[in-house]
Amino acid sequence: MIRSTFRTVAGLDRDLRTLFVSTLMFRAGTMAFPFLGAYLLGQDRYGADQVGLVVGAFGLGALLADVCAGVLLGRVRPVTVMLGGCAGYALVLAVVPALSGVPALIAATLLWGMAFEIYTPASYAQVVAGSTPEQRKIAFSCNRLAINLGMGVGPAVGGLLFTVAPQALFYVNAVCVLAAGAVLLRRSTGAAAATRGAGPGRLVSPTARDETRFWTLFTLALPIHVAYALPPILLSTYVIEGIGLPAYWTSVLFVVNAAAIVLFEVPLNKAMAGMSHLRSLLIGYVLAAAGFALTGLTSSGPLLAVITLLWTFGEMIVFPALLSYVTHLSAASVTHRNVSLYSAGVNVGFMAAPQIGGVLSAGRAPGTPWLATGAAVAAASALMLLARRGRSTWCPDEEQPRDRPPQDTPADQTPLSGKAAGAGKTSG
């Protein structure tokens, strides 16, 4: 599995290989934010409510970045946007340790969230520009692999550094981000960033049908975004406080999730490359629904580990399929807008999950949030089946949006080459 994944990544177009390395370094540098709350509380100058405002500003900034990214990407190359994000991110990190007032910290953290998050929709745009529709699920799965590997390394190293020199977290994080930007600047050819005649971009789809199709998917994806925000936010509380398992089971479940993604996500998406968007999404949704519902019904550690594999396989299938379908249903003039709004939906889910989990946990069985989430994802999959019956709510795999060229392929690009391309052509 590891060898197959390595061959697939090595077979990416040069710009996408560069993006993989840069994204890995960018995410591996994510050391400061996971410990921001602990850092501020450790100074004995701020109350818990003040720290909550400062940390919450990061999420607001990230959401603002996603909303604005579509307009920005219609006018600026994705690589340039990512470089700007890296520079702004590093600058904020260098300044934060010197700040002391809560208003100044809130403003800095807001900018921090914007600079951090603007990289994500720009990287999606780079994947779209550097891959053919047939290979897009695989390209997105490689991008997710870089994100997951980086996010596994960064907080782990950050935890060790925090115990020795908390303030150094910000500077080490800044150096990693600048190094990621240097890789982009040095190795990116810019060919994959071409807009292929899409112009400055539109704020609304060319037709009402295209617009309805996007917002149908956006709505149906929200339960998935909330569902996959639950594990990082609530899993430790559920395992330790809710069902009374030893704390090490939380680590076991996260290791199972991370190991499965590293080992299987890219090969799995290669194997499913020829599958339609609808079928891929339904399989992912059903696995997620079953996994989250069963999580809320068991108190056995070993069984939870097996169930974690269930929703992890759903995650590996559904997120590359969602991104691939977003780009498929989008006219060229709104592709950047749509991938940016999709990214905003991910943040909406992450911000909503703690509130939903808190409301559903109050005075109820500890598994209620997981059961309710599983039911919501199952309902979304049923609604997806209904949506595909209408031409105004679903874009068939064989249909191209009106202002997209028939062959959505970057000029002189071969994003996945030779045997690394692996699976056959997809119908979407």
Buried (B, 14 or more C-beta within 10 A) or exposed (E): EEEBBEBBBEBBBBBBBBBBBBBBBBBBBBBBBBBBBEBBBEEEEBEEEBBEBBBBBBBBBBBBBBBBBBBBBBEBBBBBBBBBBBBBBBBBBBBBBEBEEBEBBBBBBBBBBBBBBBBBBBBBBBBBBBBBBBBBBBBBBBBBBBBBBBBBBBBEBBBEBBEEEBEBBBBBBBBBBBBBBBBBBEBBEEBBBBBBEBEEBBEEBBBEBBBBBBEBBBEBBBBBBBBBBBBEBBBBBBBBEBBEBEEEBBEBBBEBBBEBBBBBBBBBBBEBBBBBBBBBBBBBBBBBBBBBBBBBEBEEBEEBBEBBBBBBBBBBBBBBBBBBBBBBBBBBBBBBBBBBBBBBBBBBBBBBBEEBBEEBBEEEBBBBBBBBBBBBBBBBBEBBEEBBEEEBBBBBBEEBBEBBEEEBBBEEBBBBEEEBBBBEEBBB
